[in-house]
Every structure is written in C-alpha cells, then in structure tokens.
C-alpha cells in the first residue's frame, strides 16, 4: 500500500483509489455494450442494483442515447436478462 501511495504522490495524483478502476471499467463496458446484466456478471455482482452504482451515466451518455433514438440508430436488439 505504501508503494501505491508513493506512486500517486510522485505522479501528483490526489483523491484517487485503486478501487476507482472498477468504476471506470464498469462505466466503459456499459457504454460499449449497453448490457447492465453483462457488466454485473463481469464485476461478480449478485444484483444489478450494485452494478448500477458502479456504472456512471453522464449527461453526454444520455444525450447520445436520445440522439441515437431520434435518428433511428438505437439498437433494436433485445436486451438479454436471463442469467447464463
């Protein structure tokens, strides 16, 4: 842990935890796939409500979704909700 703190300090990075990487991975994978259930499985969560706390939707995400829907670019593929 000391090495992690030293590396952050040396790089001038403040207010960052290693666990933040899970949040970033969840957000990026949800954006790429649109599949909350798959991201939940990737993170090992038993409940998608936990995953929803990890995967952050930004205003740009909402704007892109609405634009895709408006222009007919939205996915027409069904969301898979059944566990594998």
Buried (B, 14 or more C-beta within 10 A) or exposed (E): EEEEEEEBEEEEEEEEEEEEEBBEBBBEBBBEEBBBBBBBBBBEBEEBEEBBEBBEEEEEBEEEBEEEEEEEEEEEEEEEEEEE
